[in-house]
Amino acid sequence: MTAVAPMNEFERRRRSKNVAVALTVGGFCLLFFLITVVRMGMRG
């Protein structure tokens, strides 16, 4: 391994954290959307 390895490890960790945050935000958006659709469907 070269001295670049720790930087690659840091970037990999940061990228996986970004993916986790994006999936969490996307999940909340999907949940909000589904709740809204269900509530609208119950009214009509």
Secondary structure per residue as TSV (DSSP state, phi and psi in degrees):
chain	resnum	aa	ss	phi	psi
A	1	M	-	360.0	149.4
A	2	T	-	-102.4	-178.3
A	3	A	T	-72.9	-9.3
A	4	V	T	-78.3	-19.8
A	5	A	H	-54.1	-46.7
A	6	P	H	-60.5	-36.0
A	7	M	H	-66.0	-41.7
A	8	N	H	-63.2	-39.9
A	9	E	H	-62.5	-42.2
A	10	F	H	-64.1	-43.7
A	11	E	H	-64.8	-37.9
A	12	R	H	-65.4	-42.1
A	13	R	H	-64.9	-42.7
A	14	R	H	-64.0	-40.9
A	15	R	H	-65.2	-41.9
A	16	S	H	-66.8	-33.6
A	17	K	H	-66.9	-41.8
A	18	N	H	-62.2	-40.4
A	19	V	H	-64.8	-41.3
A	20	A	H	-63.1	-43.4
A	21	V	H	-64.4	-43.0
A	22	A	H	-62.9	-42.1
A	23	L	H	-65.9	-37.3
A	24	T	H	-65.0	-47.2
A	25	V	H	-62.7	-43.3
A	26	G	H	-62.1	-38.7
A	27	G	H	-64.0	-42.0
A	28	F	H	-65.6	-39.6
A	29	C	H	-61.8	-44.4
A	30	L	H	-63.5	-41.9
A	31	L	H	-62.3	-45.7
A	32	F	H	-60.6	-43.0
A	33	F	H	-62.0	-46.0
A	34	L	H	-64.8	-41.1
A	35	I	H	-61.9	-42.9
A	36	T	H	-62.3	-44.9
A	37	V	H	-62.9	-43.4
A	38	V	H	-63.6	-43.3
A	39	R	H	-65.4	-39.6
A	40	M	H	-65.6	-39.0
A	41	G	H	-65.8	-34.6
A	42	M	H	-69.8	-31.0
A	43	R	H	-71.8	-43.4
A	44	G	-	-80.7	360.0
